[in-house]
Amino acid sequence: MTRRVLVSGASIAGPAVAYWLDRYGFDVTVVERAPAVRGGGYAVDIRGTALGVVERMGLLPRLRDAHVDSQKVSFVDPEGEVIAAIPAQDVVGGTEGVDLEVRRGDLADALVDVIRDRVEFLFGDSIAVLHDDGDRVEVAFDSGRTRTYDLVIGADGLHSGTRAHVFGPEGPFHRYLGCCFAGFTLPGDLGPAHEAFIWNVPGKAAVLNAHEPGTPVHGFLVFARDEPPFDVLRDPAALRDLVAAEFAGAGWKVPRLVAAMREADDLFFDLVSQIHLPAWSRGRVALVGDAAYAPSFMSGQGSSIALVGAYILAGELAVRDGHAAAFDAYEKTAREFVETNQALVMGGGSALLPRTREELDARNAALRDPELLPGKQVSAASLGLALPDYGLAE
């Protein structure tokens, strides 16, 4: 079995697959464009099958300590009056007291910490050239270093550079879902703890998500747009202007969110999109997490399916005779689970971002009946795969 592996990306899927590969005896290097693990960030959910992955990694106690415990979601009308306040699980799914909600940076830190002294990390670098000659993969990095690996795993997100090297431009695989979002932090004085507020007018949503008392509040500004605004993605000033223009004249606390968005040093702006690939590997290169099958942040399942996919990919490499058989088994085992979770975006998206007055009125009426909200669909999808047992290297 091939043993020397390069993993591109040190967010969620990358450290997770590196952990399992190391446990199975592979020689692992992780390369990450950023200078360090990205801290902070909005909360992500770990539920269903993914809980079994972090439990097998020994991370459950640490992540329970980091749990932010959102308890209630309050929906407000354009003037800020509360329409309905409902348990968070009815909207985002999960089981109270079982599932986890942690800041993305806390999850990334936990994943990296358990392998920091076991695998090599190359921060501040990325793959510049990748050549798979059938027997090995020759990699040239932006830093100028060159190395040879048996396998390369792309875990570098929605706009994966590894995927571009192997499969070509993103366009054919990128499914734009008709909206954009900006996420950022604000001072922690805009709402009570453990509660989210969602404000809507047709085609627009503003979200405040408060966790522990006195900690920063996470804000989101989400808006429908027929065509993706590719022209502003690499222009921070232009994208801030775009978001501000979309929410000009809005009521409630939206002006404060827009002002905070303009000043935020952690602003994250992107298209709400999914990745759909006909295959998750080619030759000696495989993809995992958002690089292979981003479900979009509206699904609430991106981190969970990344953890599950990483576990399965590493496990199949450990037990199969050769990488080709392992990559094939990884996809056959995980694809149905992934596609079920990708399909959640329709329910989650309509709850967060009704696009017309009719859709908004129907959503508001559905708030009175938990059976009509997406929570149960999310919970069912998150449990849609039983984890295989690959055993562990001694």
N, C-alpha and C positions, 0 to 999 in steps of 0.2 A: 504494500500500500504506500502511495505517495505520502510524504510527511511534512514537507516544508510549505507553509501556507502564509500568504499575505492577505490580511483583512483590511479593506479600505473603509474607514469610518469608525468613529469612537463615540457614537451617541447611545443608541439602545441596541440595535441588532448586532452591531460590530463587536462590542465587548461581550455580549451574550454568546455569540458563536465562538469568539476567541476563548471564553471560559471553558466551554464544552470541548473544543478541540484540544486545549491544553490538558484537560482531564483525561482525554483519550490518548495522550502521548504525542500529539503533533507539536512541531516546532513552529510557533506562531509569532508573527510580527503584525502590529496594528499601525497603520498610517492614518493621520488625521490632519486635515488642512488647518484647522484652528490651532492656536498656540497652546491650548490646554482644554480640558474637559469643560464644556459649557455649563455653567451653573444656573440656578434660578429657573425661570420660565414658568409657564402655566402648568396646572395640574393635569396629569394623565391617569388613566384608569388601568388597573391590572385586575382582571376578573376571569372567572371561568377556568378554562384549561391553562391559561397563563399563570394562575396561582400555583399550579403544580410545578411549573418550571422554576419559579423563584424559591419555592419550598425546597426543591431538590438541589438548588444552589446554596442553600443555607442562609438566604437573605430575608426570609420572612420576618424574623424579629426586628431587624433594622428597618425594614420598610413599614412594619406596623408602627414603629416609633415615629416615622416620617409621615404617617397617614394624616391628611388634612381634613377629612370627615365633613364633606359638604352634606348638609342635612335637608336643605329646603331650596326650592327654586320659586321665585316670585316673578310672575309675568305682569308687566305694567303696560298701560295704554300710552298713547302719544303724550298725554299730559303728566304721566307719571303715577297715575292712580293704579293701585294693585287690582288686577283682574282676578288672579287666583294665586294662591301659595300652596304648593304641593310638595310631597316628599321627592327628594332628588332622584331616587331610584325609579320613580315613575317616568322620568324623562330620559335619564342616561343609562338605566339598567343597573344590574348588580344586586347583591344581597347585603343589606345593612349588617355590619358586624363581621362580614366575611371578606368582601372584596376590598381592594386597596385603591386609594386615590393619593398620589404623591406628586410633588413638583418634578417636572421632567429632569431638572438638574440633579435632584436628590436621587432619582433612579439611576441616572448616568454615573454619578459619583459612586453609588453602591456597586454597580456592575464593574467599574474600572478598579475600585479598591481591592476587590477579591483576586484580581489578576495582575495588579501593578508590578509585583515582584516576580511574576512567573512568565510573563510574555514581554516582548520588546515593543515599546511605543515610539513612534516617530511623529512627534507633534510638529506643527508648522510646515508640513510637507504634503505632497500629493503625487498621484501617478501622472506623469507627463506622456509616457509612451508605454504601451503594453503589447508584447508580441508573443503569441502562443504558437510554438512551432510543432505542437503535437506531443512532444516529449517533456517540455517544461515551458514556463512562462518567463520571458525576459522583461524586466521592468526597469524603465528609467524614470527617476523622480524629478520633480521640479527643482530640487536642491542640487541636482547634478549627480547624485549617487546612482549606481546601477546595481541590480541584484537579480538573481534567478530563483524562481520558486517552482514548486511542483503544482500548486494550485493558487488561484486568486479568488477571493470572495468579495464582491461589491456589496457593502452595507452603508453606502454613502448617500442615502436619501432620495427624495422625490426627483431631484435633478441630477441623478447619479452620473458622475464622470466615468466610472467603471463601465456602466451600461453603455454610455456613448462610445467608449473605445471598442466594445465588443459587438454591440447591436446597431450602432449608428445613431443618428439624431433622435431626439426624444419624441418628435412630432407624431410618428405613427402609433406610439404607445401611450401617449398622454391624452387622457380623457378629461377635458375641462368641464366642470359641472355648473358653470354659469354664474359663479360668484367669486369674490375675493375677500380676504380678511386681513386685518391688522391686529396684532396682539402686542401688549406692552404692560408695564406695571405703573401703578399710581400710588401716591401716599395712602396709608391705610385708614382713611377717615370718611369713606363714602358709603359705608353700609355696615350692618352688623356682621359678626363673624359667622362662619359656617353656612353662608347663604349666598346664592346667586340671584341676580336680578336680570331679567331679559326684557328689553324695550323693543317694540316693533312698530314700524309703519310698513306698508307694502314694499317689499324688496329691500328692506334695510333692518338691521338688528344692532343694538348696542347691548353689551353684556358687562356686568360687574360681578366679579367672583371674589368674595372675601373669605379668607381661611381663618387662621388664628388671630385673636385680637392684637392690634398693634403692628401686624405685618403688612407688607404692601398688598394692595388689591390688584388683581389681574383684570385688565380691560380688553375687550374685543370690539372692533367695529367691522361689521360684515355687511356686504352690499352685493346685490345682483348686478351683473354686467354681461350683456350678450356676447361681447368679444373680449378675449383676455387682453389686458393692457400690458403686453410684452414690453412696450416702449419705456415703461417706468420702472421695471423690475431692478435695473441696475443704477437707478438715479434716485438716491434717498430723498432729495428735496422734491423731485417731481411726484414721487409716490405719496409723500406727506400731503402735498397740495391736492392730489387726486382724492385722497380719503377725506380731507377737510371739505372739498367741494361737494362730495357726495352727501355730507351730513350738514351742509349749510342750512341754517334756519331751524334745525331740529330742536325739540323741546327736551324736557326732563333734565338729566345730568349730562346729556350728550355734549354740550359745549365744553364742559370740563374734561370730558374724555378726549375730545379733539385737541384741546390745549395740551393735555398730558401726552397725547400721541406725538404732537409736534416736538416736545422736549425730551421724550423718552430716549435713553441710551441703550435700551434693549428691544427696540421696535423690531418685530418680525412681521413681514408682509409677504403674502404669497397668494397664488391662485388656489381655489378649492378644486382639487383635481385628484384623479386616480391614475394609476399605472396598470395597464393590461398588456401583458406579454404573452405571446404564443408558447414560449418556453422560458424557463428561469435559468438556463445555463447554456453555454456553448463551449465546446472543447473543454479546456481546463479552468474555465471561469464560471462561477455561479453567482447569483444575486440572492439577497435575502432582505426582508423588511421592506421599507418604502421603495427601495431601488427596484425591487421585483414586483411589488403588489401594493403600492400605497392605496389605502382605502379612503383617504381624506380625513381631515380632522373632524368633520361632521359625523363620521361613523362612531367616534369615541373608541375605536378598536385598534388604532395603529400600533401602539406600544405592545398591546397584548399579542397581536398576530406576529409582530416582530420577534418577541420572546419565544413563541411557539415555533416559528419557522427556524430560528437559530438552533433551537434544541434538536429539531428533527434533522436539519441539514448536517450538523456535526455527528449526530448519532448514526445516520446512514453512512457517512464517511468512515466511521469507526468499524462498522460491521459488514460492509459490502466488499466484494472483491473488485476493487478498482473504482476510480472516481466516476466513470460514466454510469455504472450501475447505481452508485450512491446518489448521483444527481437525479437520475430517473426515479428512484424510489422516494427521494425527498419530495419531488413534485407530485407524484401519485398519492403520497400520504397526505400532503398539506393542501392541495389545490382546492378541493371542495370546501374545506373549512375556510380558506382565504376568501373564496368567491362568495360564500354565504355572508361573511362579514363585510365584504365590499358592498353587497346589496343593501346593507342597512342605511346607506346614505340617504336613500329616498325618504324613509321615515324620519330620521334625525334631521335631515335638511328641511323638511316641510314644517317640523315643529319649531326649529330655530328661525327659519327665514321664509315665511309665507310670501309669495311674490305678488299676489293680487289681493284686492280687498276681499274677494270671495274666499280665497284661501286663508286669509287672516281671520275672518269671521268663523270659518269652519274650525281652525285651530283653537280659537278661543272657546268655542263651544265644546271641543274635545277635552279641554282642561278639566271639565267637570266629571269626566269618566276615564279613570286610569286605563281601562281596557283599550281605549282609543289612542293612547300615547305609546311612544316607541320603546319604553323601558323593558317590557316583557320580550319583545323581539330581540333586543340587544342581549338580554340575559341568555335567551335560548341559543343565539348564534355563538356567544362566547363559550358555551359548553359543548359545541358541536364536534369535538374531537377528543378521543381518549388518548392520552399520551402513551406512545410506545415505550417499552422498557428496554433500553439498549445496554444496560449494565454499565459499569465504570471501570476504567483502567486502575490497576493497583498503584 
